[in-house]
Amino acid sequence: MSILQQARFFTTADALHQLPMLGLPEVAFVGRSNAGKSTAINVLCNQKRLAFASKTPGRTQHINFFAVGQHAEDPSLPYGFLVDLPGYGYAAVSHAVKAHWDQLLADYIRTRNPLLALILIMDARRPLTDLDVEMIQWFAPTGKPIHVLLTKADKLNRSESAAAIKATRNGLALHGSNHTAQLFSALKKTGVDEAEQRILDLLGYVPPPAPVVPVKSVRAPKV
């Protein structure tokens, strides 16, 4: 079983000083409201309600940490974290609350040292919106990789899918050579295995070697 499927809630934070100070690897999920971020996390972790998908887009107000795996030296600690960031876009909240979210999001992705990569969720029907490009521009100066999941890919035909992935990869290339993208459908499970492996690679996770089972010696029959 993948360590992603063993993900469990760890903590939530509403300010930078509340973030875990363990120095463990983090990969963060972010995207425009209603792009399918929570659903993607739940599908990748094979859990129904690990990440809460609100009926009101933009209502995720905190940074949520989900622990994955087990620390090699301290079994009481996880190997690392999947981090669910507030969605950006149209949130039905006050200007002051929205400004707080935006500042928290910007500070986290720009300054968080344990953050190794960003999983950027985009609706495959509307990739690279102005807000998506702004997010890329925020994060790209860190030099860390971005992997884009083009969600709801089941709603596109073959030619539309090809055009969406080409446009996204070309757009990412403008901001660095270490950014990647793929098609993803939570409904059809398209791209789930590819995304899972990419996330594990970004976390730097290497599965422990399988235990060696001793082979019993067999005595030759007496003649």
Buried (B, 14 or more C-beta within 10 A) or exposed (E): EBBBEBBEEBBEBEEEEEBBEBEBBBBBBBBBBBBBBBBBBBBBBBBEEBBEBEEEBBBBBBBBBBBBBBBEEEEEBBBBBBBBBBBBBEBEBEEEEBEBBEEBBBEBBEEBEBBBBBBBBBBBEEBBBEBBBEBBEBBBEBEBBBBBBBBBBBEBEEEEBEBBBEBBBEBBEEBBEEBBBBBBBBEEEBBBEBBBEBBBBBBEBEEEEEEEEEEEEEEEEEE
